[in-house]
Amino acid sequence: MRFAYWTALIAAGGMSLATTFPTTPAPLPVLEHLTMHTHEAGWAITSQGQIVHTVNGGARWTPVLTLPGGVHPTSVAFPTTNLAMITTGQPAKSLIVQQTSDAGSSWETSVLPISSNTATVMASAWVIPQKTAWIATQTPNHIQLWRKRSLGPWKEMWHGIDMMGSTTVLGFGFASDKTGWLTGINAALGRPFFMRTQNDGRGWSNAASTLQWLPNQRPTTNATVIVNPPHFWTTRTGWLDILVSRPHHNTWELFTTQNGGTSWQEVTGLPLGSNPMVPRVSFPNPAFGVLATGHQDVWTFRLSKTGRIARQKAILHHPPWTRISSFTFTSSTTGWALVETQQGQRLEYTMNGGNTWHREEFTVLADRD
C-alpha cells in the first residue's frame, strides 16, 4: 500500500526543466505536472494555470479550478484520484491553500500566515491512511511546517531557525502521521543533510550520519550537489536520490535505507555526461522505480528485497531537440509521458512496461461539462 505521495519542487528557486531549441521555440506546454493514479483517472496543470482532471486515460481533460490571472501554483499534491492540494502566494505574508476531496467538484480555501513575502514553498505532502496534509515553507532564516488533519484546521507544527548557515531545504515527506523527513544541502560544506521527526514535526534531529559523508568520498571541487525529496513506503524503508553535477560530468546516485534514514546504502549510480537536466524519479511500488534522465530518456529499474538494483533498462528514447517534461507510472507496466517537440506537445502511454509506446490524442476542455 502506498503510504504517502511526495511532490517535486516547482516553486521559485526549485528545479528548472527548461531547455532551448535551435530554431523557433516550441509552443508552451498544454499540460504540466502529469499525475495518473489508475488507467483512467489523473491530474495535470495547464500552462494557463488551470487544474485539470481526466477520467478516460488522458484523452480528455476537464478544468476543475482556474487560478486568478493565470498564476501558477507554488506547490501541488495529487495523492489520489479525488484528492488534490494547491498552494499559491499573495502579498502580506500569506499563503493560499486550496484542497479538494471530490475530484475538484468543490474546493476548501485556507489562508496561512508565513514569515516572509519571499518564502519558498518547498513542497506539499499527504499521508494517505490518516488523510493528513502537510506544507513547508522556507526563508533564509526560518522553516515553517503546517499540518491539517482530515476535517480540522491548519496548525503550525514547527517554526525553526536555520542554524546551519548556507543551508537549503529541497524537499520533505511523511510516511506516517508522526514520522517525516527533511532533505537538503549545506552549501558551505558541499554535502547533503537529512533530518527526521518522530513527533508530528515538533522536533527534528539529524538522522543520517552516513549520508553526511557519502558525497565526500568523491571529489567535490566545482561540484553542485542536489538532493531530491525522499520516497518512503513505510517509516523505515525508503529511497533518496542525489545528483552530483560537475563541469562536463554529472552523476545520478540512488540510496536506500531500511532503518528510517539512520544509515544509507548506495544501490546504483548512473553517469549522465554533460546533461544539464535534473533527473526525476518515482516509485510506483516498493520494488519498481522509473527514472527520467533529462531530455530524451526514461529508464526503469527493479529492486531486490535488499534494495539492490536487480534489473535496469531504457524504455523510452527520443531524438534530439525533444524533452520529456513529465512522466507518471501507476504500475510496473502502465505509464504516461509528456514529450515536448518543436511541433508542440504530445502525450504517450505504455501498457507493457515501455516495450511499446502509443500516442494519445488529447483535448483540454474550455470548461467543466
One Martini backbone bead per residue (centre of mass of N, CA, C, O) as a GRO file, in nm:
protein
  369
    1MET     BB    1   0.097   0.036   0.022
    2ARG     BB    2   0.057   0.366  -0.024
    3PHE     BB    3   0.136   0.623   0.209
    4ALA     BB    4   0.266   0.843   0.008
    5TYR     BB    5   0.303   1.176  -0.142
    6TRP     BB    6   0.542   1.330  -0.349
    7THR     BB    7   0.663   1.644  -0.439
    8ALA     BB    8   0.800   1.842  -0.649
    9LEU     BB    9   0.969   2.125  -0.717
   10ILE     BB   10   0.801   2.448  -0.839
   11ALA     BB   11   0.927   2.669  -0.711
   12ALA     BB   12   1.101   2.919  -0.646
   13GLY     BB   13   1.419   2.769  -0.667
   14GLY     BB   14   1.381   2.525  -0.808
   15MET     BB   15   1.343   2.312  -1.055
   16SER     BB   16   1.465   2.316  -1.383
   17LEU     BB   17   1.319   2.220  -1.726
   18ALA     BB   18   1.462   2.378  -1.930
   19THR     BB   19   1.499   2.447  -2.283
   20THR     BB   20   1.671   2.460  -2.610
   21PHE     BB   21   1.615   2.552  -2.930
   22PRO     BB   22   1.756   2.615  -3.249
   23THR     BB   23   1.490   2.753  -3.305
   24THR     BB   24   1.184   2.785  -3.274
   25PRO     BB   25   1.001   2.769  -3.020
   26ALA     BB   26   0.790   2.596  -2.869
   27PRO     BB   27   0.510   2.567  -2.746
   28LEU     BB   28   0.350   2.578  -2.483
   29PRO     BB   29   0.254   2.375  -2.262
   30VAL     BB   30  -0.049   2.229  -2.194
   31LEU     BB   31   0.091   2.026  -1.996
   32GLU     BB   32   0.152   1.963  -1.643
   33HIS     BB   33   0.210   1.763  -1.392
   34LEU     BB   34   0.168   1.462  -1.440
   35THR     BB   35  -0.101   1.249  -1.277
   36MET     BB   36  -0.152   0.910  -1.228
   37HIS     BB   37  -0.364   0.635  -1.071
   38THR     BB   38  -0.497   0.513  -1.322
   39HIS     BB   39  -0.601   0.427  -1.633
   40GLU     BB   40  -0.808   0.694  -1.612
   41ALA     BB   41  -0.706   0.868  -1.360
   42GLY     BB   42  -0.617   1.230  -1.330
   43TRP     BB   43  -0.363   1.494  -1.336
   44ALA     BB   44  -0.314   1.855  -1.409
   45ILE     BB   45  -0.146   2.135  -1.565
   46THR     BB   46  -0.171   2.432  -1.716
   47SER     BB   47  -0.023   2.711  -1.870
   48GLN     BB   48  -0.289   2.885  -1.749
   49GLY     BB   49  -0.358   2.769  -1.446
   50GLN     BB   50  -0.501   2.492  -1.462
   51ILE     BB   51  -0.695   2.246  -1.315
   52VAL     BB   52  -0.695   1.905  -1.424
   53HIS     BB   53  -0.917   1.627  -1.522
   54THR     BB   54  -0.927   1.265  -1.562
   55VAL     BB   55  -1.139   0.956  -1.682
   56ASN     BB   56  -0.984   0.860  -1.987
   57GLY     BB   57  -0.653   0.844  -1.998
   58GLY     BB   58  -0.612   1.159  -2.131
   59ALA     BB   59  -0.811   1.248  -2.368
   60ARG     BB   60  -0.969   1.419  -2.139
   61TRP     BB   61  -0.976   1.758  -1.999
   62THR     BB   62  -1.100   1.902  -1.693
   63PRO     BB   63  -1.174   2.185  -1.546
   64VAL     BB   64  -1.161   2.260  -1.171
   65LEU     BB   65  -0.937   2.503  -1.167
   66THR     BB   66  -0.885   2.863  -1.163
   67LEU     BB   67  -0.638   3.074  -1.152
   68PRO     BB   68  -0.560   3.386  -1.106
   69GLY     BB   69  -0.409   3.523  -1.383
   70GLY     BB   70  -0.244   3.251  -1.445
   71VAL     BB   71  -0.138   3.136  -1.197
   72HIS     BB   72   0.101   2.949  -1.046
   73PRO     BB   73   0.185   2.720  -0.846
   74THR     BB   74   0.401   2.650  -0.570
   75SER     BB   75   0.228   2.385  -0.511
   76VAL     BB   76   0.163   2.023  -0.538
   77ALA     BB   77  -0.101   1.764  -0.477
   78PHE     BB   78  -0.174   1.415  -0.609
   79PRO     BB   79  -0.260   1.138  -0.428
   80THR     BB   80  -0.541   1.101  -0.577
   81THR     BB   81  -0.827   1.100  -0.769
   82ASN     BB   82  -0.965   1.317  -0.542
   83LEU     BB   83  -0.702   1.446  -0.438
   84ALA     BB   84  -0.604   1.796  -0.369
   85MET     BB   85  -0.322   2.042  -0.356
   86ILE     BB   86  -0.297   2.404  -0.352
   87THR     BB   87  -0.048   2.664  -0.384
   88THR     BB   88  -0.051   3.025  -0.321
   89GLY     BB   89   0.052   3.346  -0.340
   90GLN     BB   90   0.053   3.655  -0.142
   91PRO     BB   91   0.040   3.922   0.002
   92ALA     BB   92   0.107   3.967   0.340
   93LYS     BB   93   0.222   3.701   0.442
   94SER     BB   94   0.077   3.464   0.252
   95LEU     BB   95  -0.109   3.147   0.203
   96ILE     BB   96  -0.279   2.969  -0.040
   97VAL     BB   97  -0.515   2.699   0.022
   98GLN     BB   98  -0.629   2.425  -0.190
   99GLN     BB   99  -0.895   2.178  -0.152
  100THR     BB  100  -0.980   1.836  -0.253
  101SER     BB  101  -1.217   1.528  -0.229
  102ASP     BB  102  -1.396   1.546  -0.535
  103ALA     BB  103  -1.232   1.609  -0.805
  104GLY     BB  104  -1.322   1.939  -0.800
  105SER     BB  105  -1.620   2.014  -0.720
  106SER     BB  106  -1.476   2.111  -0.450
  107TRP     BB  107  -1.338   2.386  -0.241
  108GLU     BB  108  -1.091   2.455   0.005
  109THR     BB  109  -1.002   2.762   0.174
  110SER     BB  110  -0.680   2.884   0.289
  111VAL     BB  111  -0.494   3.106   0.520
  112LEU     BB  112  -0.144   3.145   0.569
  113PRO     BB  113   0.098   3.250   0.777
  114ILE     BB  114   0.407   3.396   0.684
  115SER     BB  115   0.740   3.524   0.733
  116SER     BB  116   0.746   3.588   0.407
  117ASN     BB  117   0.719   3.703   0.080
  118THR     BB  118   0.991   3.509  -0.003
  119ALA     BB  119   0.885   3.243   0.041
  120THR     BB  120   0.938   2.898  -0.003
  121VAL     BB  121   0.764   2.636  -0.138
  122MET     BB  122   0.874   2.323  -0.118
  123ALA     BB  123   0.607   2.149  -0.038
  124SER     BB  124   0.366   1.878  -0.052
  125ALA     BB  125   0.174   1.648   0.167
  126TRP     BB  126   0.048   1.311   0.205
  127VAL     BB  127  -0.129   1.097   0.435
  128ILE     BB  128  -0.347   0.868   0.355
  129PRO     BB  129  -0.482   0.712   0.596
  130GLN     BB  130  -0.515   1.001   0.773
  131LYS     BB  131  -0.557   1.257   0.601
  132THR     BB  132  -0.275   1.419   0.590
  133ALA     BB  133  -0.151   1.749   0.568
  134TRP     BB  134   0.141   1.923   0.425
  135ILE     BB  135   0.349   2.222   0.483
  136ALA     BB  136   0.641   2.398   0.349
  137THR     BB  137   0.857   2.670   0.442
  138GLN     BB  138   1.121   2.908   0.322
  139THR     BB  139   1.381   3.099   0.449
  140PRO     BB  140   1.692   3.206   0.529
  141ASN     BB  141   1.590   3.157   0.865
  142HIS     BB  142   1.324   2.978   0.804
  143ILE     BB  143   1.094   2.712   0.910
  144GLN     BB  144   0.771   2.600   0.808
  145LEU     BB  145   0.514   2.383   0.958
  146TRP     BB  146   0.215   2.230   0.832
  147ARG     BB  147  -0.109   2.095   0.955
  148LYS     BB  148  -0.383   1.870   0.831
  149ARG     BB  149  -0.663   1.722   0.943
  150SER     BB  150  -0.907   1.632   0.765
  151LEU     BB  151  -1.138   1.845   0.935
  152GLY     BB  152  -0.933   2.034   1.024
  153PRO     BB  153  -0.716   2.271   1.087
  154TRP     BB  154  -0.456   2.456   1.049
  155LYS     BB  155  -0.119   2.383   1.190
  156GLU     BB  156   0.153   2.491   1.354
  157MET     BB  157   0.439   2.279   1.425
  158TRP     BB  158   0.688   2.456   1.301
  159HIS     BB  159   0.952   2.716   1.390
  160GLY     BB  160   1.254   2.730   1.252
  161ILE     BB  161   1.600   2.785   1.288
  162ASP     BB  162   1.865   2.835   1.080
  163MET     BB  163   2.197   2.709   1.192
  164MET     BB  164   2.363   2.621   0.896
  165GLY     BB  165   2.357   2.859   0.717
  166SER     BB  166   2.397   2.750   0.383
  167THR     BB  167   2.089   2.628   0.381
  168THR     BB  168   1.887   2.395   0.179
  169VAL     BB  169   1.564   2.302   0.144
  170LEU     BB  170   1.426   2.056  -0.099
  171GLY     BB  171   1.263   1.847   0.096
  172PHE     BB  172   0.966   1.650   0.190
  173GLY     BB  173   0.823   1.387   0.416
  174PHE     BB  174   0.562   1.135   0.488
  175ALA     BB  175   0.474   0.799   0.637
  176SER     BB  176   0.322   0.935   0.878
  177ASP     BB  177   0.174   1.120   1.127
  178LYS     BB  178   0.488   1.148   1.269
  179THR     BB  179   0.681   1.064   1.026
  180GLY     BB  180   0.964   1.256   0.897
  181TRP     BB  181   1.141   1.457   0.633
  182LEU     BB  182   1.447   1.635   0.564
  183THR     BB  183   1.605   1.780   0.272
  184GLY     BB  184   1.947   1.887   0.169
  185ILE     BB  185   2.189   2.167   0.161
  186ASN     BB  186   2.529   2.236   0.250
  187ALA     BB  187   2.718   2.462   0.087
  188ALA     BB  188   2.972   2.498   0.269
  189LEU     BB  189   3.020   2.163   0.264
  190GLY     BB  190   2.905   2.001   0.013
  191ARG     BB  191   2.640   1.858   0.156
  192PRO     BB  192   2.407   1.663   0.273
  193PHE     BB  193   2.092   1.646   0.449
  194PHE     BB  194   1.913   1.459   0.725
  195MET     BB  195   1.591   1.483   0.873
  196ARG     BB  196   1.397   1.382   1.171
  197THR     BB  197   1.060   1.296   1.268
  198GLN     BB  198   0.847   1.152   1.563
  199ASN     BB  199   0.649   1.432   1.653
  200ASP     BB  200   0.482   1.602   1.427
  201GLY     BB  201   0.726   1.824   1.385
  202ARG     BB  202   0.834   1.942   1.674
  203GLY     BB  203   1.100   1.769   1.613
  204TRP     BB  204   1.457   1.757   1.515
  205SER     BB  205   1.699   1.529   1.363
  206ASN     BB  206   1.994   1.390   1.285
  207ALA     BB  207   1.963   1.077   1.087
  208ALA     BB  208   2.236   1.082   0.874
  209SER     BB  209   2.558   1.017   0.896
  210THR     BB  210   2.627   0.876   0.623
  211LEU     BB  211   2.521   1.106   0.431
  212GLN     BB  212   2.730   1.329   0.500
  213TRP     BB  213   2.993   1.160   0.351
  214LEU     BB  214   2.941   1.038   0.072
  215PRO     BB  215   3.029   1.277  -0.128
  216ASN     BB  216   3.330   1.285   0.003
  217GLN     BB  217   3.442   1.037  -0.166
  218ARG     BB  218   3.432   1.264  -0.373
  219PRO     BB  219   3.499   1.502  -0.571
  220THR     BB  220   3.383   1.863  -0.502
  221THR     BB  221   3.507   2.031  -0.704
  222ASN     BB  222   3.290   2.214  -0.880
  223ALA     BB  223   3.033   2.108  -0.724
  224THR     BB  224   2.684   2.005  -0.741
  225VAL     BB  225   2.434   1.932  -0.497
  226ILE     BB  226   2.130   1.734  -0.535
  227VAL     BB  227   1.839   1.687  -0.331
  228ASN     BB  228   1.577   1.499  -0.335
  229PRO     BB  229   1.299   1.391  -0.244
  230PRO     BB  230   1.176   1.154  -0.060
  231HIS     BB  231   1.102   0.788  -0.054
  232PHE     BB  232   0.830   0.646   0.134
  233TRP     BB  233   0.656   0.346   0.253
  234THR     BB  234   0.776   0.356   0.533
  235THR     BB  235   0.934   0.437   0.835
  236ARG     BB  236   1.204   0.260   0.717
  237THR     BB  237   1.148   0.254   0.399
  238GLY     BB  238   1.375   0.405   0.151
  239TRP     BB  239   1.454   0.680  -0.081
  240LEU     BB  240   1.746   0.852  -0.233
  241ASP     BB  241   1.831   1.118  -0.458
  242ILE     BB  242   2.142   1.223  -0.627
  243LEU     BB  243   2.306   1.511  -0.770
  244VAL     BB  244   2.627   1.529  -0.929
  245SER     BB  245   2.766   1.839  -1.044
  246ARG     BB  246   2.988   1.885  -1.315
  247PRO     BB  247   3.193   1.972  -1.543
  248HIS     BB  248   3.099   1.751  -1.793
  249HIS     BB  249   2.979   1.595  -1.518
  250ASN     BB  250   2.721   1.364  -1.427
  251THR     BB  251   2.559   1.214  -1.128
  252TRP     BB  252   2.342   0.952  -1.042
  253GLU     BB  253   2.211   0.866  -0.710
  254LEU     BB  254   2.108   0.575  -0.517
  255PHE     BB  255   1.940   0.536  -0.203
  256THR     BB  256   1.901   0.321   0.089
  257THR     BB  257   1.669   0.235   0.361
  258GLN     BB  258   1.590   0.025   0.676
  259ASN     BB  259   1.605   0.270   0.934
  260GLY     BB  260   1.480   0.568   0.870
  261GLY     BB  261   1.783   0.707   0.793
  262THR     BB  262   2.039   0.637   0.964
  263SER     BB  263   2.116   0.463   0.708
  264TRP     BB  264   2.300   0.433   0.391
  265GLN     BB  265   2.276   0.277   0.058
  266GLU     BB  266   2.422   0.229  -0.233
  267VAL     BB  267   2.269   0.103  -0.550
  268THR     BB  268   2.329   0.340  -0.767
  269GLY     BB  269   2.488   0.465  -1.076
  270LEU     BB  270   2.452   0.741  -1.326
  271PRO     BB  271   2.585   0.855  -1.599
  272LEU     BB  272   2.520   1.193  -1.774
  273GLY     BB  273   2.733   1.377  -1.837
  274SER     BB  274   2.627   1.706  -1.966
  275ASN     BB  275   2.352   1.695  -1.855
  276PRO     BB  276   2.145   1.960  -1.716
  277MET     BB  277   1.934   1.786  -1.609
  278VAL     BB  278   1.705   1.692  -1.368
  279PRO     BB  279   1.634   1.418  -1.234
  280ARG     BB  280   1.350   1.189  -1.227
  281VAL     BB  281   1.174   1.005  -0.967
  282SER     BB  282   0.980   0.698  -0.922
  283PHE     BB  283   0.746   0.480  -0.711
  284PRO     BB  284   0.491   0.266  -0.771
  285ASN     BB  285   0.667   0.060  -0.605
  286PRO     BB  286   0.899  -0.086  -0.389
  287ALA     BB  287   1.031  -0.256  -0.667
  288PHE     BB  288   0.977   0.012  -0.854
  289GLY     BB  289   1.138   0.227  -1.097
  290VAL     BB  290   1.152   0.568  -1.237
  291LEU     BB  291   1.368   0.735  -1.486
  292ALA     BB  292   1.445   1.070  -1.576
  293THR     BB  293   1.741   1.205  -1.730
  294GLY     BB  294   1.583   1.430  -1.925
  295HIS     BB  295   1.536   1.481  -2.239
  296GLN     BB  296   1.490   1.148  -2.368
  297ASP     BB  297   1.503   0.956  -2.108
  298VAL     BB  298   1.376   0.632  -1.987
  299TRP     BB  299   1.392   0.442  -1.686
  300THR     BB  300   1.406   0.119  -1.541
  301PHE     BB  301   1.384  -0.041  -1.205
  302ARG     BB  302   1.468  -0.320  -1.008
  303LEU     BB  303   1.422  -0.438  -0.676
  304SER     BB  304   1.536  -0.595  -0.429
  305LYS     BB  305   1.499  -0.686  -0.099
  306THR     BB  306   1.781  -0.516  -0.040
  307GLY     BB  307   1.775  -0.269  -0.271
  308ARG     BB  308   1.887  -0.373  -0.520
  309ILE     BB  309   1.968  -0.390  -0.844
  310ALA     BB  310   1.820  -0.621  -1.075
  311ARG     BB  311   1.705  -0.415  -1.307
  312GLN     BB  312   1.797  -0.230  -1.614
  313LYS     BB  313   1.618  -0.004  -1.846
  314ALA     BB  314   1.540   0.127  -2.147
  315ILE     BB  315   1.205   0.268  -2.265
  316LEU     BB  316   1.278   0.577  -2.363
  317HIS     BB  317   1.352   0.741  -2.683
  318HIS     BB  318   1.458   1.055  -2.814
  319PRO     BB  319   1.533   1.286  -3.010
  320PRO     BB  320   1.657   1.559  -3.065
  321TRP     BB  321   1.473   1.832  -2.944
  322THR     BB  322   1.362   1.692  -2.695
  323ARG     BB  323   1.124   1.662  -2.405
  324ILE     BB  324   1.068   1.528  -2.086
  325SER     BB  325   0.844   1.690  -1.870
  326SER     BB  326   0.659   1.428  -1.799
  327PHE     BB  327   0.581   1.154  -1.566
  328THR     BB  328   0.377   0.842  -1.518
  329PHE     BB  329   0.320   0.566  -1.287
  330THR     BB  330   0.100   0.288  -1.175
  331SER     BB  331   0.310   0.069  -1.275
  332SER     BB  332   0.527  -0.160  -1.431
  333THR     BB  333   0.340  -0.117  -1.713
  334THR     BB  334   0.200   0.174  -1.656
  335GLY     BB  335   0.237   0.476  -1.863
  336TRP     BB  336   0.333   0.830  -1.891
  337ALA     BB  337   0.423   1.096  -2.139
  338LEU     BB  338   0.558   1.419  -2.183
  339VAL     BB  339   0.635   1.564  -2.507
  340GLU     BB  340   0.864   1.794  -2.636
  341THR     BB  341   0.847   1.978  -2.940
  342GLN     BB  342   0.861   2.177  -3.221
  343GLN     BB  343   0.538   2.104  -3.267
  344GLY     BB  344   0.494   2.026  -2.961
  345GLN     BB  345   0.270   1.837  -2.775
  346ARG     BB  346   0.279   1.496  -2.634
  347LEU     BB  347   0.102   1.193  -2.556
  348GLU     BB  348   0.226   0.899  -2.392
  349TYR     BB  349   0.180   0.533  -2.378
  350THR     BB  350   0.198   0.235  -2.164
  351MET     BB  351   0.119  -0.141  -2.113
  352ASN     BB  352   0.442  -0.291  -2.124
  353GLY     BB  353   0.692  -0.137  -1.979
  354GLY     BB  354   0.800   0.015  -2.266
  355ASN     BB  355   0.808  -0.152  -2.533
  356THR     BB  356   0.554   0.027  -2.603
  357TRP     BB  357   0.426   0.326  -2.770
  358HIS     BB  358   0.151   0.565  -2.752
  359ARG     BB  359  -0.050   0.798  -2.893
  360GLU     BB  360  -0.242   1.060  -2.728
  361GLU     BB  361  -0.518   1.219  -2.804
  362PHE     BB  362  -0.589   1.547  -2.673
  363THR     BB  363  -0.822   1.739  -2.458
  364VAL     BB  364  -0.895   2.072  -2.349
  365LEU     BB  365  -1.132   2.207  -2.193
  366ALA     BB  366  -1.295   2.507  -2.131
  367ASP     BB  367  -1.495   2.343  -1.938
  368ARG     BB  368  -1.711   2.216  -1.744
  369ASP     BB  369  -1.978   2.001  -1.806
   0.00000   0.00000   0.00000
